[in-house]
Amino acid sequence: MTISSFTSLLVWLPMGAAIVVWVLPLSRYATGALAVLVSLAEVGIWIEQAARFDFSRSGLQFSQKTTWISDLHVSYHVGEYAFSLWLVGLTVVAMAAAIGYGFWAGRDRPRAYFGLMLFLTGATVGVFVSQDLLLFYAFFEAMLIPLYVLVGVWGGPGRLGATIKFVLYTMAGSLIMLAALIAYGLQAGTFDLVEATIPAIQNAIDRDRPRRHRATKMAARGSVKKPL
């Protein structure tokens, strides 16, 4: 296993553990202990990634890419930039703390609760490491599913109203976002974020080049006139 595969491991390890928790008839203690162990393993994997991350260079690191639909340039493409590395770290640490507190407090329906928390962990990490528009959307929607249930079942006194508002607002936003992502991907000719942004960056550089030339000329003229 290479360090690049750790990105996928951060996504699929908690999701796989969630399925195990839901399928196997584990005791309350075993369910909580497994969830805490997996969440701590997530933190450990992220620390290993952060230690090996090269902050001196820009660009995508720890990337993995597998083509799914070649005609539309849809792929399983994950990786981390410097900012997404910290977002992943914040996610795994916060979720480990929440799972640990849930184990200590003794949540009711532990198999459902800890399974949803683990699934939420993997889906949220997937949102931050996705480098394909459709993959990002899939993880985003997958992240909302456990949130619906967690808010509706384990929320506070107003959880029913909060869940209904959550469903309505996110459903409308999700449909609009899906339409925008499909339109952008078809216009760009690819759903890969890295491939789609390279032409845009190059165009921005080309547009900015004449202005930099003018600024350089003005600075040179000023440097000549300044001693006079």
C-alpha positions in Angstrom: 0.0 0.0 0.0 1.4 3.4 -1.1 0.9 6.7 0.7 -1.4 7.8 -2.2 -3.8 5.0 -1.3 -4.2 6.5 2.2 -6.6 9.1 0.6 -9.0 6.3 -0.5 -8.5 4.6 2.8 -9.6 7.7 4.7 -12.9 7.5 2.7 -13.7 3.8 2.6 -12.4 2.6 5.9 -15.1 4.2 8.0 -17.8 3.4 5.4 -16.7 -0.3 5.5 -16.8 -0.2 9.3 -20.3 1.3 9.1 -21.5 -1.7 7.1 -19.9 -4.1 9.5 -21.6 -2.4 12.4 -24.9 -2.5 10.7 -24.7 -6.1 9.5 -23.0 -7.9 12.4 -25.0 -8.4 15.7 -22.3 -6.8 17.9 -22.9 -5.9 21.5 -23.3 -2.3 22.6 -19.8 -2.2 24.0 -18.2 -3.9 20.9 -20.1 -1.5 18.5 -18.8 1.6 20.3 -15.3 0.2 20.7 -15.1 -0.6 17.0 -16.3 2.9 16.1 -13.8 4.6 18.4 -11.0 2.4 17.1 -11.8 3.1 13.4 -12.1 6.9 14.2 -8.7 6.9 15.9 -7.2 5.0 13.0 -8.5 7.7 10.7 -6.7 10.3 12.8 -3.5 8.2 12.6 -3.7 7.9 8.8 -4.2 11.6 8.5 -1.3 12.4 10.7 0.9 10.1 8.5 -0.3 12.0 5.4 0.3 15.4 7.0 3.9 14.3 8.0 4.6 13.3 4.4 2.8 16.2 2.7 5.2 18.5 0.8 4.1 22.0 1.7 6.9 23.5 -0.3 5.2 22.7 -3.7 1.7 23.5 -4.9 -0.6 21.2 -6.7 -2.4 17.9 -6.0 -0.8 15.3 -3.9 -1.7 11.7 -2.8 -3.9 11.4 -5.8 -5.5 8.2 -7.2 -7.4 8.1 -10.5 -9.4 5.4 -12.2 -11.5 6.0 -15.3 -15.2 5.2 -15.0 -16.8 6.6 -18.2 -14.1 7.5 -20.7 -16.4 9.2 -23.2 -17.5 11.8 -20.6 -14.2 11.8 -18.8 -15.8 10.7 -15.6 -13.5 9.0 -13.1 -12.8 8.1 -9.6 -10.2 10.8 -8.9 -9.2 11.7 -5.3 -6.3 13.7 -4.0 -5.4 16.5 -1.6 -4.2 20.0 -1.8 -2.8 21.8 1.2 -6.1 23.4 2.2 -8.1 20.1 1.7 -5.5 18.3 3.9 -6.4 20.5 6.8 -10.2 20.2 6.1 -9.8 16.4 6.2 -7.8 16.6 9.4 -10.5 18.8 11.0 -13.1 16.3 9.9 -11.5 13.1 11.3 -10.5 14.8 14.6 -14.0 16.3 15.1 -15.7 13.0 14.2 -13.4 11.0 16.5 -14.2 13.3 19.3 -18.0 13.0 18.6 -17.8 9.2 18.3 -15.8 9.0 21.5 -18.3 11.2 23.4 -21.2 9.1 22.1 -19.4 5.9 23.3 -18.8 7.5 26.7 -22.4 8.9 27.0 -23.9 5.6 26.0 -26.2 6.5 23.0 -29.3 4.5 22.5 -29.5 2.4 19.3 -25.7 2.2 19.2 -25.5 0.2 16.0 -27.5 2.7 14.1 -25.9 5.7 15.7 -22.2 4.6 15.3 -22.8 3.2 11.8 -24.3 6.6 10.7 -21.4 8.5 12.3 -18.8 6.3 10.6 -20.6 6.6 7.2 -20.8 10.4 7.7 -17.1 10.5 8.4 -16.2 8.7 5.1 -18.6 10.7 3.0 -17.4 14.1 4.4 -13.8 13.2 3.7 -14.9 12.1 0.2 -16.3 15.6 -0.4 -13.0 17.2 0.5 -10.8 14.9 -1.6 -12.9 14.5 -4.7 -11.4 15.7 -7.9 -14.3 14.8 -10.1 -17.5 16.8 -10.2 -19.9 13.8 -10.3 -17.9 12.0 -7.6 -18.0 15.1 -5.5 -21.8 15.3 -5.9 -22.2 11.6 -5.0 -20.2 12.1 -1.8 -22.1 15.3 -1.0 -25.5 13.5 -1.3 -24.1 10.5 0.7 -23.1 12.9 3.4 -26.6 14.3 3.7 -28.3 10.9 4.3 -26.8 10.1 7.7 -27.3 13.8 8.7 -31.1 13.5 8.0 -31.3 10.5 10.3 -29.0 11.8 13.0 -30.8 15.1 13.3 -34.3 13.4 13.1 -33.6 10.6 15.7 -30.9 12.0 18.1 -31.6 15.7 17.7 -33.0 18.0 20.3 -36.7 18.9 21.1 -37.2 20.7 17.7 -35.6 17.9 15.7 -38.7 17.1 13.5 -39.0 20.7 12.2 -35.3 20.9 11.8 -35.2 17.7 9.7 -38.1 18.8 7.5 -36.3 22.2 6.8 -33.1 20.4 6.2 -34.6 18.1 3.7 -36.4 20.8 1.8 -33.5 23.2 1.6 -30.9 20.7 0.7 -33.1 18.9 -1.8 -33.7 22.2 -3.8 -30.0 23.1 -3.5 -28.9 19.6 -4.6 -31.0 19.7 -7.8 -29.7 23.1 -8.7 -26.1 22.0 -8.0 -26.5 18.8 -10.0 -27.7 20.8 -13.0 -24.9 23.3 -12.7 -22.3 20.5 -12.4 -23.5 18.7 -15.5 -23.7 21.9 -17.5 -20.1 22.8 -16.5 -18.8 19.4 -17.1 -20.3 19.2 -20.6 -19.1 22.7 -21.5 -15.6 21.9 -20.3 -15.5 18.5 -22.0 -14.6 16.8 -18.8 -15.8 16.3 -15.3 -12.3 16.1 -13.9 -11.7 19.2 -11.8 -7.9 19.2 -12.4 -8.3 18.9 -16.2 -11.2 21.4 -16.3 -9.3 24.1 -14.3 -6.0 24.0 -16.3 -7.4 25.8 -19.4 -9.2 28.4 -17.2 -5.9 29.1 -15.3 -4.0 29.3 -18.6 -6.6 31.8 -20.0 -6.4 33.9 -16.9 -2.6 34.0 -17.2 -2.8 34.9 -20.9 -5.2 37.7 -20.1 -3.1 39.0 -17.3 0.2 38.9 -19.4 -0.4 42.3 -21.2 -1.2 44.0 -18.0 1.9 42.8 -16.4 3.9 44.0 -19.4 2.4 47.4 -19.1 3.0 47.5 -15.4 6.7 46.5 -16.0 7.1 49.3 -18.6 5.6 51.8 -16.2 7.9 50.7 -13.4 10.9 50.9 -15.7 10.0 54.4 -16.8 9.5 55.4 -13.2 12.8 54.0 -12.2 14.5 56.1 -14.9 12.7 59.3 -14.0 13.1 58.9 -10.3 16.8 60.0 -10.1 16.0 63.1 -12.2 
